[in-house]
Amino acid sequence: MIRGRLRQCWPVVATAATVLAAGGCSTLSATPPTEVPDGDPGRGAQLVTRYGCGSCHSVPGIRGADGLVGPPLTRFGSRSYIAGKLVNNGTNLEHWIRDPQEVEPGTAMPDLGVPPDDAKDIAAYLFTLD
């Protein structure tokens, strides 16, 4: 008797769990973070995928971004420093993304030829990761 009722209730329980889980997920705000006021975090998330950042880093919110070469970018917006050298702010992060070898010669972070507008949007996305 109990098993029959559980089978009948299971679709309702599964649906409720899915709705509650979806409600708990963070969504990307359309408002840029204060550190990069002219950046577009939504476009930045797309660029993280396009530039292959996830092949070296694990990046929250980016499907397949589970690399283990570089540090995970979880809670990036709460960090104090970039590469252990630069204070973590929008200008410094954009510089690091555009030319990591200039900031830290010999770093494993490759120069991907990221133009300024793309660096700004990637930085805006990373600052949403608190």
DSSP file (Angstrom, degrees, kcal/mol; ACC not computed):
  #  RESIDUE AA STRUCTURE BP1 BP2  ACC     N-H-->O    O-->H-N    N-H-->O    O-->H-N    TCO  KAPPA ALPHA  PHI   PSI    X-CA   Y-CA   Z-CA
    1    1 A M     >        0   0    0      0, 0.0     4,-1.8     0, 0.0     5,-0.1   0.000 360.0 360.0 360.0 -47.0    0.0    0.0    0.0
    2    2 A I  H  >  +     0   0    0      1,-0.2     4,-2.5     2,-0.2     5,-0.2   0.913 360.0  53.0 -65.6 -42.1    2.7    2.5    1.0
    3    3 A R  H  > S+     0   0    0      1,-0.2     4,-2.4     2,-0.2    -1,-0.2   0.896 106.9  52.8 -60.0 -40.8    4.8    1.6   -2.1
    4    4 A G  H  > S+     0   0    0      1,-0.2     4,-1.8     2,-0.2    -1,-0.2   0.899 110.5  46.9 -61.5 -41.5    1.8    2.3   -4.4
    5    5 A R  H  X S+     0   0    0     -4,-1.8     4,-2.3     2,-0.2    -2,-0.2   0.887 109.9  53.2 -69.4 -38.0    1.3    5.7   -2.8
    6    6 A L  H  X S+     0   0    0     -4,-2.5     4,-2.0     1,-0.2    -2,-0.2   0.914 108.4  50.6 -62.2 -41.3    5.0    6.5   -3.2
    7    7 A R  H  < S+     0   0    0     -4,-2.4    -1,-0.2     1,-0.2    -2,-0.2   0.893 111.5  48.2 -62.4 -38.4    4.9    5.6   -6.8
    8    8 A Q  H  < S+     0   0    0     -4,-1.8     4,-0.3     1,-0.2    -1,-0.2   0.868 116.8  42.4 -69.5 -35.4    1.9    7.9   -7.3
    9    9 A C  H >X S+     0   0    0     -4,-2.3     4,-2.4     1,-0.2     3,-0.7   0.713  90.9  87.7 -83.8 -21.6    3.5   10.8   -5.4
   10   10 A W  H 3X S+     0   0    0     -4,-2.0     4,-3.0     1,-0.3     5,-0.3   0.864  85.4  51.9 -51.6 -46.3    7.0   10.4   -7.0
   11   11 A P  H 3> S+     0   0    0      0, 0.0     4,-2.1     0, 0.0    -1,-0.3   0.889 112.0  47.9 -59.4 -36.5    6.3   12.7  -10.0
   12   12 A V  H <> S+     0   0    0     -3,-0.7     4,-2.5    -4,-0.3    -2,-0.2   0.926 113.3  47.0 -68.0 -44.6    5.0   15.4   -7.7
   13   13 A V  H  X S+     0   0    0     -4,-2.4     4,-2.5     2,-0.2     5,-0.2   0.920 113.1  49.0 -63.5 -44.4    8.1   15.1   -5.4
   14   14 A A  H  X S+     0   0    0     -4,-3.0     4,-2.1    -5,-0.2    -1,-0.2   0.906 112.3  48.0 -63.1 -42.2   10.5   15.1   -8.4
   15   15 A T  H  X S+     0   0    0     -4,-2.1     4,-2.4    -5,-0.3    -2,-0.2   0.924 111.8  49.7 -64.2 -44.6    8.8   18.2   -9.9
   16   16 A A  H  X S+     0   0    0     -4,-2.5     4,-2.6     1,-0.2     5,-0.2   0.908 110.4  50.5 -61.6 -42.1    8.9   20.0   -6.6
   17   17 A A  H  X S+     0   0    0     -4,-2.5     4,-2.5     1,-0.2    -1,-0.2   0.902 110.4  49.9 -63.0 -40.6   12.6   19.2   -6.1
   18   18 A T  H  X S+     0   0    0     -4,-2.1     4,-2.4     2,-0.2    -2,-0.2   0.921 111.8  47.3 -64.4 -44.1   13.4   20.4   -9.6
   19   19 A V  H  X S+     0   0    0     -4,-2.4     4,-2.0     2,-0.2    -2,-0.2   0.918 113.9  47.3 -63.9 -44.4   11.6   23.7   -9.0
   20   20 A L  H  X S+     0   0    0     -4,-2.6     4,-1.1     2,-0.2    -2,-0.2   0.906 112.6  49.2 -65.6 -40.9   13.2   24.3   -5.6
   21   21 A A  H  X S+     0   0    0     -4,-2.5     4,-0.6    -5,-0.2     3,-0.5   0.914 110.8  50.0 -64.7 -42.1   16.7   23.5   -7.0
   22   22 A A  H >< S+     0   0    0     -4,-2.4     3,-0.9     1,-0.2    -1,-0.2   0.876 107.1  55.0 -64.6 -36.7   16.2   25.8  -10.0
   23   23 A G  H 3< S+     0   0    0     -4,-2.0    -1,-0.2     1,-0.2    -2,-0.2   0.777 105.1  54.1 -67.1 -25.5   15.1   28.6   -7.6
   24   24 A G  H 3< S+     0   0    0     -4,-1.1    -1,-0.2    -3,-0.5    -2,-0.2   0.587  86.7 101.0 -84.9 -10.9   18.3   28.2   -5.7
   25   25 A C  S << S-     0   0    0     -3,-0.9     2,-0.2    -4,-0.6    -3,-0.0  -0.471  76.4-118.1 -75.6 145.0   20.5   28.6   -8.7
   26   26 A S        -     0   0    0     -2,-0.1     2,-0.3     3,-0.0    -1,-0.1  -0.537  25.1-150.9 -80.1 149.7   22.1   32.0   -9.2
   27   27 A T        -     0   0    0     -2,-0.2     2,-0.5     0, 0.0    -1,-0.0  -0.892  23.9-104.2-118.2 153.2   21.3   33.9  -12.3
   28   28 A L        -     0   0    0     -2,-0.3     2,-0.1     1,-0.1    14,-0.0  -0.642  36.8-131.7 -79.9 121.0   23.6   36.4  -14.1
   29   29 A S        -     0   0    0     -2,-0.5    13,-0.2     2,-0.1    -1,-0.1  -0.403   4.0-138.2 -71.1 146.0   22.5   40.0  -13.4
   30   30 A A  S    S+     0   0    0     -2,-0.1    -1,-0.1    11,-0.1    12,-0.1   0.667  84.2  90.4 -75.5 -16.7   22.1   42.3  -16.3
   31   31 A T  S    S-     0   0    0      9,-0.1    -2,-0.1     1,-0.1     3,-0.1  -0.697  83.7-124.2 -83.5 125.1   23.8   45.0  -14.2
   32   32 A P        -     0   0    0      0, 0.0     8,-0.1     0, 0.0    -2,-0.1  -0.321  32.4 -99.4 -65.0 150.9   27.5   45.0  -14.6
   33   33 A P    >   -     0   0    0      0, 0.0     3,-1.4     0, 0.0     6,-0.3  -0.346  30.9-114.2 -67.0 153.9   29.6   44.7  -11.4
   34   34 A T  T 3  S+     0   0    0      1,-0.3     4,-0.1    93,-0.1    90,-0.0   0.786 113.9  63.5 -61.8 -27.3   30.9   47.9   -9.9
   35   35 A E  T 3  S+     0   0    0      1,-0.3    -1,-0.3    89,-0.1    55,-0.2   0.770 118.5  24.8 -68.5 -24.9   34.5   46.8  -10.6
   36   36 A V  S X  S+     0   0    0     -3,-1.4     3,-2.0    88,-0.1    -1,-0.3  -0.603  73.0 171.4-137.6  72.4   33.8   46.8  -14.4
   37   37 A P  T 3  S+     0   0    0      0, 0.0    -1,-0.1     0, 0.0    -2,-0.1   0.727  79.9  45.6 -63.2 -23.2   30.9   49.2  -14.9
   38   38 A D  T 3  S+     0   0    0     -4,-0.1     2,-0.1     2,-0.0    83,-0.1   0.373  94.2 106.3 -98.4   4.6   31.2   49.2  -18.7
   39   39 A G    <   -     0   0    0     -3,-2.0    82,-0.2    -6,-0.3    -3,-0.1  -0.417  63.8-138.7 -85.5 160.5   31.5   45.4  -18.9
   40   40 A D     >  -     0   0    0      1,-0.1     4,-2.5    -2,-0.1    85,-0.2  -0.904  12.3-169.6-118.0  98.2   28.9   42.9  -20.1
   41   41 A P  H  > S+     0   0    0      0, 0.0     4,-2.1     0, 0.0     5,-0.1   0.837  85.9  55.4 -61.0 -33.9   29.0   39.8  -17.8
   42   42 A G  H  > S+     0   0    0      2,-0.2     4,-1.4     1,-0.2     5,-0.1   0.930 111.8  42.6 -63.7 -45.3   26.6   37.8  -20.1
   43   43 A R  H  > S+     0   0    0      1,-0.2     4,-2.3     2,-0.2    -1,-0.2   0.880 110.6  58.6 -66.4 -37.3   28.9   38.3  -23.0
   44   44 A G  H  X S+     0   0    0     -4,-2.5     4,-2.2    77,-0.3    -2,-0.2   0.888 102.1  53.1 -59.2 -40.4   31.9   37.7  -20.8
   45   45 A A  H  X S+     0   0    0     -4,-2.1     4,-1.3     1,-0.2    -1,-0.2   0.902 109.6  48.7 -62.2 -40.6   30.5   34.2  -19.9
   46   46 A Q  H  X S+     0   0    0     -4,-1.4     4,-2.4     1,-0.2    -2,-0.2   0.883 110.4  51.4 -65.4 -37.7   30.3   33.5  -23.6
   47   47 A L  H  X S+     0   0    0     -4,-2.3     4,-3.1     2,-0.2     6,-0.3   0.844 100.8  61.1 -69.9 -33.5   33.8   34.7  -24.1
   48   48 A V  H  <>S+     0   0    0     -4,-2.2     5,-1.9     1,-0.2     6,-0.6   0.907 110.9  42.1 -57.4 -40.4   35.1   32.5  -21.3
   49   49 A T  H ><5S+     0   0    0     -4,-1.3     3,-1.0     3,-0.2    -2,-0.2   0.931 113.6  51.5 -69.9 -46.5   33.9   29.6  -23.4
   50   50 A R  H 3<5S+     0   0    0     -4,-2.4    -2,-0.2     1,-0.3    -3,-0.2   0.885 111.9  45.6 -60.7 -41.1   35.1   31.0  -26.7
   51   51 A Y  T 3<5S-     0   0    0     -4,-3.1    -1,-0.3    -5,-0.1    -2,-0.2   0.526 110.9-121.4 -82.7  -4.2   38.7   31.6  -25.4
   52   52 A G  T X 5 +     0   0    0     -3,-1.0     3,-2.1    -4,-0.4     4,-0.4   0.784  56.6 153.9  75.0  27.1   38.8   28.1  -23.8
   53   53 A C  G >>< +     0   0    0     -5,-1.9     4,-2.4     1,-0.3     3,-1.4   0.833  67.6  64.1 -57.0 -32.7   39.4   29.4  -20.3
   54   54 A G  G 34 S+     0   0    0     -6,-0.6    13,-1.2     1,-0.3    12,-0.7   0.553  83.8  74.0 -72.0  -7.5   37.8   26.2  -18.9
   55   55 A S  G <4 S+     0   0    0     -3,-2.1    13,-0.4    10,-0.1    14,-0.3   0.745 117.1  19.0 -75.1 -20.7   40.5   24.0  -20.4
   56   56 A C  T <4 S+     0   0    0     -3,-1.4    14,-2.5    -4,-0.4    13,-0.4   0.664 128.0  45.5-114.0 -29.6   42.8   25.3  -17.7
   57   57 A H  S  < S-     0   0    0     -4,-2.4    10,-1.8    12,-0.2     2,-0.6  -0.838  72.4-126.5-116.9 150.2   40.4   26.6  -15.0
   58   58 A S  B     -A   66   0A   0      8,-0.4    15,-3.0    -2,-0.3     8,-0.2  -0.873  34.3-169.8 -88.8 131.0   37.2   25.4  -13.4
   59   59 A V    >   -     0   0    0      6,-1.8     3,-1.8    -2,-0.6     6,-0.3  -0.962  20.0-126.0-129.0 113.4   34.8   28.3  -13.9
   60   60 A P  T 3  S+     0   0    0      0, 0.0     3,-0.1     0, 0.0     6,-0.0  -0.277  94.8  20.0 -57.3 138.7   31.4   28.3  -12.1
   61   61 A G  T 3  S+     0   0    0      1,-0.2     2,-0.6     4,-0.0   -16,-0.0   0.400  98.8 106.7  85.4  -3.1   28.5   28.7  -14.5
   62   62 A I  S X  S-     0   0    0     -3,-1.8     3,-1.9     3,-0.2    -3,-0.3  -0.937  71.2-127.1-114.6 115.7   30.4   27.6  -17.6
   63   63 A R  T 3  S+     0   0    0     -2,-0.6    -9,-0.1     1,-0.3     3,-0.1  -0.352  92.1   7.3 -60.9 130.4   29.5   24.2  -18.9
   64   64 A G  T 3  S+     0   0    0      1,-0.2     2,-1.7    -2,-0.1    -1,-0.3   0.434  87.6 131.9  79.6  -0.2   32.6   22.0  -19.3
   65   65 A A    <   +     0   0    0     -3,-1.9    -6,-1.8    -6,-0.3    -3,-0.2  -0.617  23.3 125.0 -86.5  84.3   34.9   24.5  -17.6
   66   66 A D  B     +A   58   0A   0     -2,-1.7    -8,-0.4   -12,-0.7    -1,-0.2  -0.076  28.3 153.7-134.7  34.8   36.6   22.0  -15.3
   67   67 A G        -     0   0    0    -10,-1.8   -11,-0.2   -13,-1.2    -9,-0.2  -0.244  30.1-161.8 -66.7 155.2   40.3   22.4  -16.1
   68   68 A L  S    S+     0   0    0    -13,-0.4   -11,-0.1   -11,-0.2   -12,-0.1   0.301  71.1  82.6-120.7   5.6   42.9   21.6  -13.4
   69   69 A V  S    S+     0   0    0    -13,-0.4   -12,-0.2   -14,-0.3   -13,-0.1   0.956  95.7  34.8 -77.2 -52.8   46.0   23.5  -14.8
   70   70 A G  S    S-     0   0    0    -14,-2.5   -12,-0.2     1,-0.2     3,-0.1  -0.432 105.1 -77.2 -94.4 173.4   45.2   26.9  -13.4
   71   71 A P        -     0   0    0      0, 0.0    -1,-0.2     0, 0.0   -13,-0.1  -0.327  53.6 -97.3 -67.9 152.2   43.4   27.8  -10.2
   72   72 A P        -     0   0    0      0, 0.0   -13,-0.2     0, 0.0   -15,-0.0  -0.432  25.2-141.8 -64.9 145.7   39.7   27.4   -9.9
   73   73 A L    >   +     0   0    0    -15,-3.0     3,-1.5    -2,-0.1     4,-0.2   0.210  51.8 139.5 -97.5  15.9   37.9   30.8  -10.5
   74   74 A T  T 3  S+     0   0    0      1,-0.3    55,-0.0   -16,-0.2    56,-0.0  -0.345  77.4   3.2 -57.2 136.2   35.3   30.1   -7.9
   75   75 A R  T >  S+     0   0    0      1,-0.1     3,-1.7     2,-0.1     4,-0.3   0.798  82.0 156.5  55.2  33.5   34.5   33.2   -5.8
   76   76 A F  G X   +     0   0    0     -3,-1.5     3,-1.8     1,-0.3    54,-0.2   0.872  65.0  61.4 -57.9 -39.0   36.9   35.3   -8.0
   77   77 A G  G 3  S+     0   0    0     52,-2.0    -1,-0.3    49,-0.7    53,-0.2   0.679 102.3  52.9 -64.0 -16.3   35.1   38.5   -7.1
   78   78 A S  G <  S+     0   0    0     -3,-1.7    -1,-0.3    51,-0.6    -2,-0.2   0.424  85.9 109.9 -97.1  -0.4   36.0   38.0   -3.4
   79   79 A R    <   -     0   0    0     -3,-1.8     9,-0.1    -4,-0.3     3,-0.1  -0.405  58.7-148.7 -79.3 153.9   39.7   37.5   -3.9
   80   80 A S  S    S+     0   0    0      1,-0.1     8,-2.7    -2,-0.1     2,-0.3   0.814  75.3  30.5 -87.9 -35.0   42.3   40.0   -2.9
   81   81 A Y  E     -B   87   0B   0      6,-0.3     2,-0.5     7,-0.1     6,-0.2  -0.894  62.3-138.0-131.7 156.2   45.0   39.4   -5.5
   82   82 A I  E >> S-B   86   0B   0      4,-2.8     3,-2.3    -2,-0.3     4,-2.2  -0.963  94.2 -13.5-109.0 124.5   45.4   38.4   -9.1
   83   83 A A  T 34 S-     0   0    0     -2,-0.5    -1,-0.1     1,-0.3    24,-0.0   0.724 116.3 -75.8  57.1  22.9   48.3   36.0   -9.7
   84   84 A G  T 34 S+     0   0    0      2,-0.2    -1,-0.3     1,-0.1     3,-0.1   0.584 130.0  69.7  69.6   8.7   49.6   36.8   -6.3
   85   85 A K  T <4 S+     0   0    0     -3,-2.3     2,-0.4     1,-0.2    -2,-0.2   0.711  82.5  58.5-124.4 -43.1   50.8   40.2   -7.6
   86   86 A L  E  < S-B   82   0B   0     -4,-2.2    -4,-2.8     6,-0.0    -1,-0.2  -0.767  80.9-111.9-103.9 139.3   48.0   42.6   -8.5
   87   87 A V  E     -B   81   0B   0     -2,-0.4     2,-1.2    -6,-0.2    -6,-0.3  -0.462  45.3-107.5 -60.0 136.2   45.3   44.0   -6.3
   88   88 A N  S    S+     0   0    0     -8,-2.7     2,-0.3    -2,-0.1    -1,-0.1  -0.573  70.0 125.5 -77.6  98.8   42.0   42.4   -7.6
   89   89 A N  S  > S-     0   0    0     -2,-1.2     4,-2.6     1,-0.1     5,-0.2  -0.914  71.8 -96.0-143.2 171.7   40.2   45.2   -9.3
   90   90 A G  H  > S+     0   0    0     -2,-0.3     4,-2.5   -55,-0.2     5,-0.2   0.901 119.1  48.3 -59.2 -47.0   38.7   45.7  -12.8
   91   91 A T  H  > S+     0   0    0      1,-0.2     4,-2.0     2,-0.2    -1,-0.2   0.924 114.7  45.4 -62.4 -45.5   41.6   47.5  -14.4
   92   92 A N  H  > S+     0   0    0      2,-0.2     4,-2.7     1,-0.2    -1,-0.2   0.892 112.5  50.8 -66.7 -39.2   44.2   45.0  -13.1
   93   93 A L  H  X S+     0   0    0     -4,-2.6     4,-2.6     2,-0.2     5,-0.2   0.917 109.5  50.3 -66.2 -41.4   42.1   42.0  -14.1
   94   94 A E  H  X S+     0   0    0     -4,-2.5     4,-2.3    -5,-0.2    -1,-0.2   0.922 111.4  49.3 -59.9 -43.1   41.6   43.4  -17.6
   95   95 A H  H  X S+     0   0    0     -4,-2.0     4,-2.9    -5,-0.2    -2,-0.2   0.929 111.2  49.4 -61.3 -46.3   45.4   43.9  -17.9
   96   96 A W  H  < S+     0   0    0     -4,-2.7    -2,-0.2     1,-0.2    -1,-0.2   0.910 112.1  47.8 -59.5 -44.4   46.0   40.3  -16.6
   97   97 A I  H  < S+     0   0    0     -4,-2.6    15,-0.4     1,-0.2    17,-0.4   0.896 116.2  44.1 -65.4 -40.1   43.6   38.8  -19.1
   98   98 A R  H  < S+     0   0    0     -4,-2.3    15,-0.4     1,-0.2    16,-0.3   0.890 135.6   6.5 -72.3 -40.1   45.0   40.9  -22.0
   99   99 A D    >X  +     0   0    0     -4,-2.9     4,-1.3    -5,-0.2     3,-0.8  -0.496  62.1 163.3-148.1  71.4   48.7   40.3  -21.3
  100  100 A P  H 3> S+     0   0    0      0, 0.0     4,-2.9     0, 0.0     7,-0.2   0.823  78.9  59.9 -62.5 -31.0   49.5   37.9  -18.4
  101  101 A Q  H 34 S+     0   0    0      1,-0.2     6,-0.1     2,-0.2    -5,-0.1   0.811 102.3  52.8 -69.0 -28.3   53.1   37.5  -19.5
  102  102 A E  H <4 S+     0   0    0     -3,-0.8    -1,-0.2     2,-0.2    -6,-0.1   0.883 114.2  42.6 -70.8 -37.9   53.7   41.2  -19.0
  103  103 A V  H  < S+     0   0    0     -4,-1.3    -2,-0.2     1,-0.3    -1,-0.1   0.927 136.2  11.8 -72.4 -46.0   52.3   41.0  -15.5
  104  104 A E  S >< S-     0   0    0     -4,-2.9     3,-2.3    -5,-0.1    -1,-0.3  -0.752  81.8-144.5-137.5  84.8   54.1   37.7  -14.5
  105  105 A P  T 3  S+     0   0    0      0, 0.0    -4,-0.1     0, 0.0    -3,-0.1  -0.240  86.6  19.0 -54.3 133.1   56.8   36.7  -17.0
  106  106 A G  T 3  S+     0   0    0      1,-0.3    -5,-0.1     3,-0.1     0, 0.0   0.413  86.9 149.9  87.3  -1.2   56.9   32.9  -17.4
  107  107 A T    <   -     0   0    0     -3,-2.3    -1,-0.3    -7,-0.2    -6,-0.0  -0.236  56.6-124.3 -59.9 153.6   53.4   32.3  -16.0
  108  108 A A  S    S+     0   0    0    -39,-0.1    -1,-0.1     2,-0.1    -7,-0.1   0.679  85.6 103.7 -71.8 -16.7   51.6   29.3  -17.3
  109  109 A M  S    S-     0   0    0     -5,-0.1    -2,-0.1    -9,-0.1    -5,-0.1  -0.551  72.2-138.3 -68.6 116.6   48.7   31.7  -18.3
  110  110 A P        -     0   0    0      0, 0.0     2,-0.9     0, 0.0    -2,-0.1  -0.374  13.2-112.7 -78.1 155.5   49.1   32.0  -22.0
  111  111 A D        -     0   0    0      1,-0.1   -13,-0.1   -12,-0.1   -12,-0.1  -0.796  34.6-178.7 -83.0 110.9   48.7   35.2  -24.0
  112  112 A L        -     0   0    0     -2,-0.9    -1,-0.1   -15,-0.4   -13,-0.1   0.363  45.1-112.0 -95.5   4.7   45.5   34.5  -25.9
  113  113 A G        +     0   0    0    -15,-0.4   -15,-0.1     1,-0.2   -14,-0.1   0.875  49.3 179.6  68.7  36.7   45.4   37.8  -27.8
  114  114 A V        -     0   0    0    -17,-0.4    -1,-0.2   -16,-0.3    -2,-0.0  -0.604  21.8-134.5 -76.0 120.5   42.3   39.0  -26.0
  115  115 A P     >  -     0   0    0      0, 0.0     4,-2.5     0, 0.0     3,-0.4  -0.316  26.2-101.8 -71.2 160.5   41.3   42.5  -27.2
  116  116 A P  H  > S+     0   0    0      0, 0.0     4,-2.3     0, 0.0     5,-0.2   0.851 119.3  51.3 -52.8 -43.5   40.4   45.2  -24.6
  117  117 A D  H  > S+     0   0    0      1,-0.2     4,-1.8     2,-0.2     5,-0.1   0.898 112.5  46.2 -64.4 -39.2   36.6   44.9  -25.1
  118  118 A D  H  > S+     0   0    0     -3,-0.4     4,-2.6     2,-0.2     5,-0.2   0.907 111.2  52.1 -68.3 -41.2   36.7   41.2  -24.6
  119  119 A A  H  X S+     0   0    0     -4,-2.5     4,-2.6     1,-0.2    -2,-0.2   0.892 108.2  52.6 -60.8 -39.7   38.9   41.5  -21.5
  120  120 A K  H  X S+     0   0    0     -4,-2.3     4,-2.2    -5,-0.2    -1,-0.2   0.918 111.7  44.8 -62.7 -44.0   36.5   44.0  -20.0
  121  121 A D  H  X S+     0   0    0     -4,-1.8     4,-2.0     2,-0.2   -77,-0.3   0.883 112.9  50.1 -70.7 -38.2   33.5   41.6  -20.5
  122  122 A I  H  X S+     0   0    0     -4,-2.6     4,-2.6     2,-0.2    -2,-0.2   0.931 111.7  49.3 -63.3 -44.3   35.4   38.6  -19.2
  123  123 A A  H  X S+     0   0    0     -4,-2.6     4,-2.1     1,-0.2    -2,-0.2   0.908 107.8  54.3 -60.5 -41.9   36.5   40.6  -16.1
  124  124 A A  H  < S+     0   0    0     -4,-2.2     4,-0.4     1,-0.2    -1,-0.2   0.909 110.4  46.9 -59.8 -41.7   32.8   41.7  -15.6
  125  125 A Y  H >< S+     0   0    0     -4,-2.0     3,-1.8   -85,-0.2     4,-0.4   0.945 109.9  52.2 -64.7 -47.0   31.8   38.0  -15.6
  126  126 A L  H >< S+     0   0    0     -4,-2.6     3,-1.4     1,-0.3   -49,-0.7   0.843 103.7  58.1 -61.3 -32.8   34.5   36.9  -13.2
  127  127 A F  T 3< S+     0   0    0     -4,-2.1    -1,-0.3     1,-0.3    -2,-0.2   0.602  95.4  64.6 -74.1  -9.2   33.5   39.7  -10.8
  128  128 A T  T <  S+     0   0    0     -3,-1.8     2,-1.6    -4,-0.4    -1,-0.3   0.603  80.5  91.2 -82.2 -10.2   30.0   38.2  -10.6
  129  129 A L    <         0   0    0     -3,-1.4   -52,-2.0    -4,-0.4   -51,-0.6  -0.596 360.0 360.0 -88.0  80.7   31.6   35.0   -9.0
  130  130 A D              0   0    0     -2,-1.6    -1,-0.2   -53,-0.2   -56,-0.1   0.411 360.0 360.0-102.8 360.0   31.3   35.9   -5.3
